[in-house]
Amino acid sequence: MAKNPARATLRARRPDTVDPAAARELELFINNDFQLHRQQHEPIIKNLLRKMKKGTFDKEKAVILFRHLVDNGAKKYAIEFSTGVGDARIIFPGPTRNAVARSLRDSFVETAKSGGFSEMDLRIGR
């Protein structure tokens, strides 16, 4: 069985650095996937908007919520474009996924402050 040279190249990357191209690719994938948006992104946004309204919003805890979304997006990306779920951690190392989660959080905060979510129904279960 021949070794895959692309996987060897991915493993050769330093695991503690952010790959901006991979981060952008993953963020675009997450933002354009309907299933991830409907099942995870939208509930996270509603949850964080309720927390902002109550005054208990914490930017660092928001990154943790978005990291769950990013991890699931990375797994889905690996299934669609690679050999399986196990490749998600190779394609998108931890620092890259953290950078995407921070970017999604920053985008959320910016949109929330500008009133972009003013029409969203914040009732639970809606």
N, CA, C and O atoms as a GROMACS GRO file, in nm:
protein
  504
    1MET      N    1   0.085  -0.117   0.000
    1MET     CA    2   0.000   0.000   0.000
    1MET      C    3   0.090   0.125   0.000
    1MET      O    4   0.175   0.140   0.088
    2ALA      N    5   0.071   0.211  -0.097
    2ALA     CA    6   0.154   0.332  -0.110
    2ALA      C    7   0.108   0.438  -0.011
    2ALA      O    8  -0.011   0.453   0.017
    3LYS      N    9   0.205   0.512   0.040
    3LYS     CA   10   0.173   0.620   0.132
    3LYS      C   11   0.123   0.740   0.053
    3LYS      O   12   0.168   0.767  -0.058
    4ASN      N   13   0.032   0.811   0.112
    4ASN     CA   14  -0.025   0.930   0.050
    4ASN      C   15   0.067   1.048   0.077
    4ASN      O   16   0.083   1.088   0.193
    5PRO      N   17   0.129   1.107  -0.027
    5PRO     CA   18   0.222   1.218  -0.004
    5PRO      C   19   0.153   1.344   0.050
    5PRO      O   20   0.217   1.423   0.121
    6ALA      N   21   0.026   1.363   0.020
    6ALA     CA   22  -0.046   1.480   0.071
    6ALA      C   23  -0.059   1.472   0.223
    6ALA      O   24  -0.044   1.573   0.292
    7ARG      N   25  -0.087   1.352   0.275
    7ARG     CA   26  -0.098   1.336   0.420
    7ARG      C   27   0.036   1.360   0.487
    7ARG      O   28   0.042   1.418   0.596
    8ALA      N   29   0.145   1.314   0.424
    8ALA     CA   30   0.278   1.335   0.480
    8ALA      C   31   0.310   1.485   0.487
    8ALA      O   32   0.370   1.532   0.583
    9THR      N   33   0.269   1.559   0.385
    9THR     CA   34   0.291   1.704   0.383
    9THR      C   35   0.210   1.770   0.494
    9THR      O   36   0.260   1.860   0.562
   10LEU      N   37   0.085   1.727   0.512
   10LEU     CA   38   0.002   1.784   0.617
   10LEU      C   39   0.060   1.757   0.755
   10LEU      O   40   0.055   1.844   0.843
   11ARG      N   41   0.115   1.637   0.774
   11ARG     CA   42   0.173   1.603   0.904
   11ARG      C   43   0.302   1.681   0.930
   11ARG      O   44   0.339   1.702   1.045
   12ALA      N   45   0.370   1.723   0.823
   12ALA     CA   46   0.496   1.794   0.839
   12ALA      C   47   0.478   1.936   0.889
   12ALA      O   48   0.574   1.998   0.936
   13ARG      N   49   0.356   1.989   0.881
   13ARG     CA   50   0.330   2.124   0.932
   13ARG      C   51   0.353   2.128   1.082
   13ARG      O   52   0.332   2.030   1.154
   14ARG      N   53   0.396   2.244   1.128
   14ARG     CA   54   0.410   2.260   1.273
   14ARG      C   55   0.270   2.263   1.334
   14ARG      O   56   0.185   2.341   1.289
   15PRO      N   57   0.244   2.180   1.434
   15PRO     CA   58   0.110   2.174   1.492
   15PRO      C   59   0.071   2.296   1.574
   15PRO      O   60  -0.046   2.313   1.607
   16ASP      N   61   0.168   2.381   1.610
   16ASP     CA   62   0.136   2.494   1.695
   16ASP      C   63   0.121   2.625   1.618
   16ASP      O   64   0.120   2.733   1.679
   17THR      N   65   0.111   2.618   1.486
   17THR     CA   66   0.094   2.738   1.406
   17THR      C   67  -0.041   2.735   1.334
   17THR      O   68  -0.098   2.629   1.309
   18VAL      N   69  -0.090   2.853   1.304
   18VAL     CA   70  -0.218   2.867   1.235
   18VAL      C   71  -0.192   2.872   1.085
   18VAL      O   72  -0.107   2.947   1.037
   19ASP      N   73  -0.266   2.790   1.012
   19ASP     CA   74  -0.259   2.793   0.866
   19ASP      C   75  -0.373   2.883   0.818
   19ASP      O   76  -0.489   2.842   0.822
   20PRO      N   77  -0.343   3.007   0.773
   20PRO     CA   78  -0.450   3.100   0.737
   20PRO      C   79  -0.536   3.051   0.621
   20PRO      O   80  -0.657   3.076   0.618
   21ALA      N   81  -0.476   2.981   0.525
   21ALA     CA   82  -0.553   2.931   0.411
   21ALA      C   83  -0.652   2.824   0.456
   21ALA      O   84  -0.767   2.824   0.414
   22ALA      N   85  -0.606   2.733   0.541
   22ALA     CA   86  -0.694   2.627   0.592
   22ALA      C   87  -0.803   2.687   0.681
   22ALA      O   88  -0.918   2.642   0.678
   23ALA      N   89  -0.767   2.788   0.761
   23ALA     CA   90  -0.865   2.852   0.848
   23ALA      C   91  -0.975   2.918   0.765
   23ALA      O   92  -1.093   2.907   0.797
   24ARG      N   93  -0.936   2.987   0.660
   24ARG     CA   94  -1.034   3.055   0.573
   24ARG      C   95  -1.124   2.952   0.504
   24ARG      O   96  -1.245   2.970   0.495
   25GLU      N   97  -1.062   2.844   0.456
   25GLU     CA   98  -1.138   2.737   0.389
   25GLU      C   99  -1.241   2.676   0.484
   25GLU      O  100  -1.357   2.656   0.445
   26LEU      N  101  -1.200   2.648   0.607
   26LEU     CA  102  -1.292   2.589   0.704
   26LEU      C  103  -1.404   2.686   0.741
   26LEU      O  104  -1.519   2.646   0.754
   27GLU      N  105  -1.371   2.813   0.759
   27GLU     CA  106  -1.473   2.912   0.793
   27GLU      C  107  -1.575   2.926   0.680
   27GLU      O  108  -1.695   2.934   0.706
   28LEU      N  109  -1.528   2.929   0.557
   28LEU     CA  110  -1.621   2.937   0.444
   28LEU      C  111  -1.709   2.813   0.435
   28LEU      O  112  -1.828   2.823   0.407
   29PHE      N  113  -1.649   2.696   0.460
   29PHE     CA  114  -1.725   2.571   0.457
   29PHE      C  115  -1.836   2.575   0.562
   29PHE      O  116  -1.950   2.538   0.534
   30ILE      N  117  -1.802   2.618   0.682
   30ILE     CA  118  -1.901   2.623   0.791
   30ILE      C  119  -2.012   2.723   0.760
   30ILE      O  120  -2.130   2.694   0.780
   31ASN      N  121  -1.975   2.840   0.709
   31ASN     CA  122  -2.075   2.942   0.679
   31ASN      C  123  -2.166   2.904   0.563
   31ASN      O  124  -2.277   2.957   0.553
   32ASN      N  125  -2.122   2.815   0.476
   32ASN     CA  126  -2.200   2.780   0.358
   32ASN      C  127  -2.268   2.644   0.368
   32ASN      O  128  -2.333   2.601   0.272
   33ASP      N  129  -2.254   2.575   0.480
   33ASP     CA  130  -2.317   2.444   0.495
   33ASP      C  131  -2.451   2.463   0.567
   33ASP      O  132  -2.456   2.505   0.682
   34PHE      N  133  -2.560   2.432   0.497
   34PHE     CA  134  -2.694   2.454   0.551
   34PHE      C  135  -2.719   2.372   0.676
   34PHE      O  136  -2.775   2.422   0.774
   35GLN      N  137  -2.678   2.246   0.674
   35GLN     CA  138  -2.704   2.157   0.787
   35GLN      C  139  -2.633   2.207   0.914
   35GLN      O  140  -2.693   2.212   1.021
   36LEU      N  141  -2.506   2.244   0.902
   36LEU     CA  142  -2.434   2.297   1.018
   36LEU      C  143  -2.497   2.427   1.066
   36LEU      O  144  -2.508   2.451   1.186
   37HIS      N  145  -2.539   2.511   0.971
   37HIS     CA  146  -2.599   2.639   1.008
   37HIS      C  147  -2.729   2.618   1.086
   37HIS      O  148  -2.750   2.678   1.191
   38ARG      N  149  -2.815   2.534   1.033
   38ARG     CA  150  -2.946   2.513   1.093
   38ARG      C  151  -2.937   2.439   1.227
   38ARG      O  152  -3.006   2.473   1.323
   39GLN      N  153  -2.851   2.337   1.234
   39GLN     CA  154  -2.849   2.252   1.353
   39GLN      C  155  -2.758   2.304   1.463
   39GLN      O  156  -2.778   2.270   1.580
   40GLN      N  157  -2.656   2.385   1.429
   40GLN     CA  158  -2.564   2.426   1.532
   40GLN      C  159  -2.538   2.576   1.537
   40GLN      O  160  -2.542   2.636   1.644
   41HIS      N  161  -2.512   2.637   1.422
   41HIS     CA  162  -2.474   2.778   1.420
   41HIS      C  163  -2.588   2.867   1.469
   41HIS      O  164  -2.568   2.955   1.552
   42GLU      N  165  -2.706   2.843   1.418
   42GLU     CA  166  -2.821   2.924   1.456
   42GLU      C  167  -2.855   2.911   1.606
   42GLU      O  168  -2.878   3.012   1.671
   43PRO      N  169  -2.858   2.788   1.663
   43PRO     CA  170  -2.883   2.778   1.808
   43PRO      C  171  -2.774   2.846   1.892
   43PRO      O  172  -2.804   2.904   1.996
   44ILE      N  173  -2.649   2.840   1.848
   44ILE     CA  174  -2.541   2.908   1.920
   44ILE      C  175  -2.565   3.059   1.918
   44ILE      O  176  -2.550   3.125   2.021
   45ILE      N  177  -2.600   3.112   1.802
   45ILE     CA  178  -2.626   3.255   1.791
   45ILE      C  179  -2.741   3.297   1.882
   45ILE      O  180  -2.730   3.396   1.954
   46LYS      N  181  -2.850   3.220   1.881
   46LYS     CA  182  -2.964   3.254   1.967
   46LYS      C  183  -2.925   3.248   2.114
   46LYS      O  184  -2.963   3.335   2.192
   47ASN      N  185  -2.851   3.147   2.152
   47ASN     CA  186  -2.806   3.132   2.290
   47ASN      C  187  -2.722   3.253   2.332
   47ASN      O  188  -2.744   3.309   2.439
   48LEU      N  189  -2.627   3.292   2.248
   48LEU     CA  190  -2.540   3.404   2.282
   48LEU      C  191  -2.615   3.537   2.282
   48LEU      O  192  -2.584   3.626   2.362
   49LEU      N  193  -2.713   3.551   2.194
   49LEU     CA  194  -2.794   3.674   2.195
   49LEU      C  195  -2.874   3.684   2.324
   49LEU      O  196  -2.887   3.793   2.381
   50ARG      N  197  -2.929   3.571   2.372
   50ARG     CA  198  -3.001   3.572   2.499
   50ARG      C  199  -2.907   3.610   2.614
   50ARG      O  200  -2.945   3.685   2.704
   51LYS      N  201  -2.785   3.559   2.609
   51LYS     CA  202  -2.687   3.592   2.712
   51LYS      C  203  -2.649   3.741   2.707
   51LYS      O  204  -2.632   3.805   2.811
   52MET      N  205  -2.637   3.796   2.585
   52MET     CA  206  -2.608   3.939   2.572
   52MET      C  207  -2.722   4.021   2.631
   52MET      O  208  -2.700   4.121   2.700
   53LYS      N  209  -2.844   3.977   2.604
   53LYS     CA  210  -2.961   4.049   2.653
   53LYS      C  211  -2.967   4.048   2.806
   53LYS      O  212  -3.003   4.148   2.868
   54LYS      N  213  -2.930   3.933   2.867
   54LYS     CA  214  -2.929   3.922   3.013
   54LYS      C  215  -2.807   3.987   3.076
   54LYS      O  216  -2.807   4.015   3.196
   55GLY      N  217  -2.703   4.011   2.996
   55GLY     CA  218  -2.582   4.071   3.050
   55GLY      C  219  -2.481   3.970   3.102
   55GLY      O  220  -2.390   4.007   3.176
   56THR      N  221  -2.496   3.844   3.064
   56THR     CA  222  -2.404   3.739   3.111
   56THR      C  223  -2.312   3.689   3.000
   56THR      O  224  -2.248   3.584   3.016
   57PHE      N  225  -2.305   3.760   2.891
   57PHE     CA  226  -2.223   3.717   2.777
   57PHE      C  227  -2.075   3.724   2.813
   57PHE      O  228  -2.028   3.824   2.868
   58ASP      N  229  -2.002   3.617   2.783
   58ASP     CA  230  -1.858   3.610   2.808
   58ASP      C  231  -1.790   3.573   2.676
   58ASP      O  232  -1.816   3.467   2.619
   59LYS      N  233  -1.702   3.661   2.628
   59LYS     CA  234  -1.639   3.640   2.497
   59LYS      C  235  -1.556   3.511   2.493
   59LYS      O  236  -1.553   3.443   2.390
   60GLU      N  237  -1.490   3.477   2.602
   60GLU     CA  238  -1.406   3.356   2.603
   60GLU      C  239  -1.491   3.229   2.603
   60GLU      O  240  -1.454   3.130   2.539
   61LYS      N  241  -1.602   3.230   2.673
   61LYS     CA  242  -1.692   3.114   2.671
   61LYS      C  243  -1.760   3.100   2.535
   61LYS      O  244  -1.794   2.989   2.494
   62ALA      N  245  -1.779   3.212   2.466
   62ALA     CA  246  -1.838   3.207   2.332
   62ALA      C  247  -1.745   3.135   2.237
   62ALA      O  248  -1.791   3.065   2.147
   63VAL      N  249  -1.615   3.152   2.255
   63VAL     CA  250  -1.518   3.082   2.169
   63VAL      C  251  -1.533   2.931   2.186
   63VAL      O  252  -1.522   2.856   2.090
   64ILE      N  253  -1.559   2.887   2.309
   64ILE     CA  254  -1.577   2.744   2.334
   64ILE      C  255  -1.699   2.691   2.258
   64ILE      O  256  -1.693   2.584   2.198
   65LEU      N  257  -1.809   2.767   2.260
   65LEU     CA  258  -1.928   2.725   2.185
   65LEU      C  259  -1.898   2.716   2.035
   65LEU      O  260  -1.935   2.619   1.969
   66PHE      N  261  -1.831   2.819   1.984
   66PHE     CA  262  -1.799   2.817   1.841
   66PHE      C  263  -1.697   2.708   1.809
   66PHE      O  264  -1.696   2.658   1.696
   67ARG      N  265  -1.613   2.670   1.904
   67ARG     CA  266  -1.515   2.563   1.880
   67ARG      C  267  -1.588   2.430   1.856
   67ARG      O  268  -1.542   2.349   1.775
   68HIS      N  269  -1.700   2.407   1.926
   68HIS     CA  270  -1.778   2.285   1.901
   68HIS      C  271  -1.828   2.284   1.756
   68HIS      O  272  -1.821   2.181   1.688
   69LEU      N  273  -1.878   2.396   1.711
   69LEU     CA  274  -1.922   2.409   1.572
   69LEU      C  275  -1.807   2.386   1.475
   69LEU      O  276  -1.822   2.315   1.376
   70VAL      N  277  -1.692   2.445   1.504
   70VAL     CA  278  -1.575   2.432   1.417
   70VAL      C  279  -1.528   2.286   1.413
   70VAL      O  280  -1.493   2.236   1.306
   71ASP      N  281  -1.526   2.218   1.526
   71ASP     CA  282  -1.485   2.078   1.528
   71ASP      C  283  -1.577   1.992   1.441
   71ASP      O  284  -1.530   1.907   1.365
   72ASN      N  285  -1.707   2.015   1.453
   72ASN     CA  286  -1.801   1.939   1.370
   72ASN      C  287  -1.788   1.976   1.222
   72ASN      O  288  -1.802   1.890   1.135
   73GLY      N  289  -1.761   2.103   1.195
   73GLY     CA  290  -1.738   2.145   1.057
   73GLY      C  291  -1.613   2.081   0.999
   73GLY      O  292  -1.612   2.041   0.883
   74ALA      N  293  -1.507   2.071   1.079
   74ALA     CA  294  -1.383   2.008   1.034
   74ALA      C  295  -1.405   1.860   1.004
   74ALA      O  296  -1.354   1.807   0.905
   75LYS      N  297  -1.482   1.793   1.090
   75LYS     CA  298  -1.512   1.652   1.066
   75LYS      C  299  -1.592   1.634   0.937
   75LYS      O  300  -1.564   1.544   0.857
   76LYS      N  301  -1.691   1.718   0.918
   76LYS     CA  302  -1.773   1.708   0.798
   76LYS      C  303  -1.691   1.738   0.673
   76LYS      O  304  -1.707   1.673   0.570
   77TYR      N  305  -1.602   1.837   0.682
   77TYR     CA  306  -1.513   1.872   0.570
   77TYR      C  307  -1.424   1.752   0.536
   77TYR      O  308  -1.407   1.718   0.419
   78ALA      N  309  -1.369   1.688   0.639
   78ALA     CA  310  -1.280   1.574   0.617
   78ALA      C  311  -1.354   1.457   0.552
   78ALA      O  312  -1.298   1.387   0.468
   79ILE      N  313  -1.479   1.437   0.591
   79ILE     CA  314  -1.557   1.329   0.530
   79ILE      C  315  -1.585   1.359   0.384
   79ILE      O  316  -1.577   1.269   0.300
   80GLU      N  317  -1.618   1.484   0.352
   80GLU     CA  318  -1.652   1.519   0.214
   80GLU      C  319  -1.532   1.528   0.122
   80GLU      O  320  -1.540   1.490   0.005
   81PHE      N  321  -1.419   1.579   0.172
   81PHE     CA  322  -1.307   1.610   0.084
   81PHE      C  323  -1.180   1.531   0.111
   81PHE      O  324  -1.079   1.554   0.045
   82SER      N  325  -1.183   1.439   0.206
   82SER     CA  326  -1.063   1.361   0.237
   82SER      C  327  -1.103   1.216   0.258
   82SER      O  328  -1.207   1.172   0.210
   83THR      N  329  -1.020   1.141   0.328
   83THR     CA  330  -1.046   0.999   0.344
   83THR      C  331  -1.131   0.964   0.465
   83THR      O  332  -1.174   0.849   0.477
   84GLY      N  333  -1.156   1.058   0.555
   84GLY     CA  334  -1.241   1.026   0.669
   84GLY      C  335  -1.228   1.125   0.782
   84GLY      O  336  -1.154   1.223   0.773
   85VAL      N  337  -1.303   1.098   0.891
   85VAL     CA  338  -1.310   1.188   1.006
   85VAL      C  339  -1.173   1.205   1.070
   85VAL      O  340  -1.141   1.314   1.118
   86GLY      N  341  -1.091   1.100   1.072
   86GLY     CA  342  -0.961   1.106   1.137
   86GLY      C  343  -0.869   1.210   1.076
   86GLY      O  344  -0.776   1.257   1.143
   87ASP      N  345  -0.893   1.246   0.951
   87ASP     CA  346  -0.809   1.346   0.885
   87ASP      C  347  -0.839   1.488   0.931
   87ASP      O  348  -0.759   1.578   0.904
   88ALA      N  349  -0.949   1.511   0.998
   88ALA     CA  350  -0.988   1.647   1.039
   88ALA      C  351  -0.881   1.710   1.126
   88ALA      O  352  -0.851   1.829   1.111
   89ARG      N  353  -0.823   1.634   1.217
   89ARG     CA  354  -0.721   1.689   1.305
   89ARG      C  355  -0.588   1.710   1.233
   89ARG      O  356  -0.506   1.791   1.276
   90ILE      N  357  -0.568   1.639   1.125
   90ILE     CA  358  -0.445   1.658   1.046
   90ILE      C  359  -0.461   1.779   0.954
   90ILE      O  360  -0.370   1.861   0.942
   91ILE      N  361  -0.576   1.788   0.888
   91ILE     CA  362  -0.601   1.899   0.795
   91ILE      C  363  -0.610   2.031   0.870
   91ILE      O  364  -0.554   2.132   0.827
   92PHE      N  365  -0.682   2.030   0.983
   92PHE     CA  366  -0.705   2.151   1.061
   92PHE      C  367  -0.654   2.128   1.204
   92PHE      O  368  -0.731   2.084   1.289
   93PRO      N  369  -0.526   2.157   1.230
   93PRO     CA  370  -0.474   2.139   1.367
   93PRO      C  371  -0.546   2.230   1.466
   93PRO      O  372  -0.616   2.324   1.427
   94GLY      N  373  -0.530   2.202   1.594
   94GLY     CA  374  -0.598   2.275   1.701
   94GLY      C  375  -0.586   2.427   1.691
   94GLY      O  376  -0.688   2.495   1.700
   95PRO      N  377  -0.465   2.482   1.672
   95PRO     CA  378  -0.455   2.628   1.664
   95PRO      C  379  -0.534   2.688   1.547
   95PRO      O  380  -0.587   2.798   1.558
   96THR      N  381  -0.541   2.615   1.437
   96THR     CA  382  -0.619   2.663   1.322
   96THR      C  383  -0.768   2.663   1.356
   96THR      O  384  -0.839   2.758   1.325
   97ARG      N  385  -0.814   2.556   1.420
   97ARG     CA  386  -0.956   2.550   1.459
   97ARG      C  387  -0.989   2.656   1.564
   97ARG      O  388  -1.098   2.714   1.561
   98ASN      N  389  -0.896   2.683   1.655
   98ASN     CA  390  -0.917   2.790   1.754
   98ASN      C  391  -0.927   2.926   1.685
   98ASN      O  392  -1.009   3.009   1.724
   99ALA      N  393  -0.844   2.948   1.584
   99ALA     CA  394  -0.847   3.075   1.510
   99ALA      C  395  -0.981   3.092   1.439
   99ALA      O  396  -1.036   3.202   1.436
  100VAL      N  397  -1.034   2.985   1.382
  100VAL     CA  398  -1.164   2.992   1.315
  100VAL      C  399  -1.274   3.021   1.418
  100VAL      O  400  -1.364   3.100   1.392
  101ALA      N  401  -1.267   2.957   1.534
  101ALA     CA  402  -1.367   2.981   1.639
  101ALA      C  403  -1.363   3.127   1.685
  101ALA      O  404  -1.468   3.188   1.705
  102ARG      N  405  -1.244   3.182   1.702
  102ARG     CA  406  -1.233   3.324   1.740
  102ARG      C  407  -1.287   3.415   1.631
  102ARG      O  408  -1.350   3.517   1.660
  103SER      N  409  -1.261   3.379   1.505
  103SER     CA  410  -1.310   3.459   1.393
  103SER      C  411  -1.463   3.457   1.388
  103SER      O  412  -1.526   3.560   1.365
  104LEU      N  413  -1.523   3.340   1.408
  104LEU     CA  414  -1.668   3.329   1.410
  104LEU      C  415  -1.727   3.408   1.526
  104LEU      O  416  -1.830   3.474   1.512
  105ARG      N  417  -1.661   3.402   1.642
  105ARG     CA  418  -1.706   3.480   1.758
  105ARG      C  419  -1.699   3.629   1.729
  105ARG      O  420  -1.793   3.703   1.759
  106ASP      N  421  -1.589   3.674   1.671
  106ASP     CA  422  -1.572   3.817   1.640
  106ASP      C  423  -1.677   3.864   1.539
  106ASP      O  424  -1.731   3.974   1.550
  107SER      N  425  -1.704   3.779   1.440
  107SER     CA  426  -1.805   3.812   1.340
  107SER      C  427  -1.943   3.822   1.406
  107SER      O  428  -2.021   3.912   1.375
  108PHE      N  429  -1.972   3.728   1.497
  108PHE     CA  430  -2.099   3.730   1.569
  108PHE      C  431  -2.113   3.859   1.650
  108PHE      O  432  -2.217   3.926   1.644
  109VAL      N  433  -2.010   3.895   1.726
  109VAL     CA  434  -2.015   4.014   1.812
  109VAL      C  435  -2.035   4.139   1.727
  109VAL      O  436  -2.115   4.226   1.762
  110GLU      N  437  -1.963   4.148   1.616
  110GLU     CA  438  -1.975   4.265   1.528
  110GLU      C  439  -2.117   4.277   1.471
  110GLU      O  440  -2.175   4.385   1.469
  111THR      N  441  -2.171   4.164   1.425
  111THR     CA  442  -2.306   4.165   1.369
  111THR      C  443  -2.411   4.196   1.476
  111THR      O  444  -2.506   4.269   1.450
  112ALA      N  445  -2.393   4.140   1.596
  112ALA     CA  446  -2.488   4.164   1.705
  112ALA      C  447  -2.488   4.311   1.745
  112ALA      O  448  -2.594   4.369   1.769
  113LYS      N  449  -2.370   4.371   1.752
  113LYS     CA  450  -2.362   4.512   1.792
  113LYS      C  451  -2.420   4.605   1.687
  113LYS      O  452  -2.470   4.713   1.719
  114SER      N  453  -2.412   4.565   1.560
  114SER     CA  454  -2.467   4.648   1.453
  114SER      C  455  -2.616   4.626   1.433
  114SER      O  456  -2.678   4.692   1.350
  115GLY      N  457  -2.674   4.532   1.508
  115GLY     CA  458  -2.818   4.508   1.499
  115GLY      C  459  -2.858   4.410   1.391
  115GLY      O  460  -2.974   4.407   1.350
  116GLY      N  461  -2.765   4.331   1.343
  116GLY     CA  462  -2.793   4.237   1.236
  116GLY      C  463  -2.884   4.122   1.274
  116GLY      O  464  -2.942   4.057   1.187
  117PHE      N  465  -2.899   4.096   1.403
  117PHE     CA  466  -2.983   3.987   1.450
  117PHE      C  467  -3.112   4.038   1.515
  117PHE      O  468  -3.177   3.964   1.588
  118SER      N  469  -3.147   4.162   1.490
  118SER     CA  470  -3.263   4.222   1.559
  118SER      C  471  -3.394   4.153   1.526
  118SER      O  472  -3.487   4.157   1.607
  119GLU      N  473  -3.405   4.091   1.412
  119GLU     CA  474  -3.529   4.024   1.372
  119GLU      C  475  -3.537   3.879   1.420
  119GLU      O  476  -3.640   3.814   1.399
  120MET      N  477  -3.433   3.828   1.484
  120MET     CA  478  -3.430   3.688   1.525
  120MET      C  479  -3.518   3.666   1.647
  120MET      O  480  -3.513   3.742   1.743
  121ASP      N  481  -3.599   3.560   1.642
  121ASP     CA  482  -3.685   3.522   1.753
  121ASP      C  483  -3.601   3.449   1.857
  121ASP      O  484  -3.546   3.343   1.828
  122LEU      N  485  -3.588   3.504   1.977
  122LEU     CA  486  -3.500   3.449   2.079
  122LEU      C  487  -3.570   3.355   2.176
  122LEU      O  488  -3.510   3.309   2.272
  123ARG      N  489  -3.697   3.326   2.151
  123ARG     CA  490  -3.766   3.233   2.239
  123ARG      C  491  -3.708   3.093   2.223
  123ARG      O  492  -3.671   3.053   2.112
  124ILE      N  493  -3.701   3.021   2.331
  124ILE     CA  494  -3.644   2.887   2.329
  124ILE      C  495  -3.736   2.795   2.249
  124ILE      O  496  -3.858   2.796   2.267
  125GLY      N  497  -3.676   2.716   2.161
  125GLY     CA  498  -3.752   2.622   2.081
  125GLY      C  499  -3.808   2.680   1.953
  125GLY      O  500  -3.885   2.613   1.885
  126ARG      N  501  -3.772   2.802   1.918
  126ARG     CA  502  -3.824   2.865   1.797
  126ARG      C  503  -3.718   2.874   1.693
  126ARG      O  504  -3.743   2.925   1.584
   0.00000   0.00000   0.00000
